[in-house]
Every structure is written in C-alpha cells, then in structure tokens.
Amino acid sequence: MRSFAKTDVGKAREMNQDYYYISEPQSNIQVYILADGMGRIQWRRSSK
C-alpha cells in the first residue's frame, strides 16, 4: 500500500500546526497518525 500526506497552512494562519506520522513500510505494524492543529485559541473572560 502506498501512503501520502500533505498539510497546508490555509488562509487564516501564519503557521501550520498540523502533524502527521506514517511508519516505515518495512515495519511489522503500520501506524498512521493525524493531528489537526487548531491554532492558538484565545479565551476571553467576561468581567462584570
């Protein structure tokens, strides 16, 4: 089986925080990991 991965920073971010890992083809167990980076989330506290 062939594997391929590609990420893109998109239009809204300056830095790509996506991550992927594909194990070596010779490995006994094939591992595929994908993590979708969501960028920095700014939490706002409402002060009353």
GIHUVEN-V750624 format. One record per residue. N is the residue number from 1. PSI is psi in degrees with one decimal (* if undefined). OMEGA is omega in whole degrees, -180 to 180 (none if undefined). Layout:
n	psi	omega
N	PSI	OMEGA
N	PSI	OMEGA
This chain:
n	psi	omega
1	138.5	176
2	146.6	179
3	148.1	-180
4	141.6	177
5	146.7	178
6	140.6	176
7	163.1	-180
8	139.7	-179
9	-24.8	179
10	-170.0	-176
11	-20.6	-172
12	-13.9	-174
13	157.9	175
14	-19.0	-176
15	135.8	178
16	122.1	179
17	11.8	175
18	154.2	-180
19	140.8	173
20	155.1	177
21	134.2	174
22	123.9	-179
23	163.1	-180
24	142.4	-179
25	-27.5	-178
26	-9.1	-178
27	148.0	178
28	-31.8	180
29	128.1	178
30	125.9	-178
31	132.4	177
32	122.3	-180
33	134.1	177
34	126.0	176
35	122.3	-179
36	107.6	178
37	132.2	-177
38	6.5	-179
39	-178.8	-179
40	126.3	177
41	126.1	179
42	117.4	179
43	135.4	179
44	130.9	175
45	130.0	177
46	123.9	179
47	127.5	-179
48	*	none
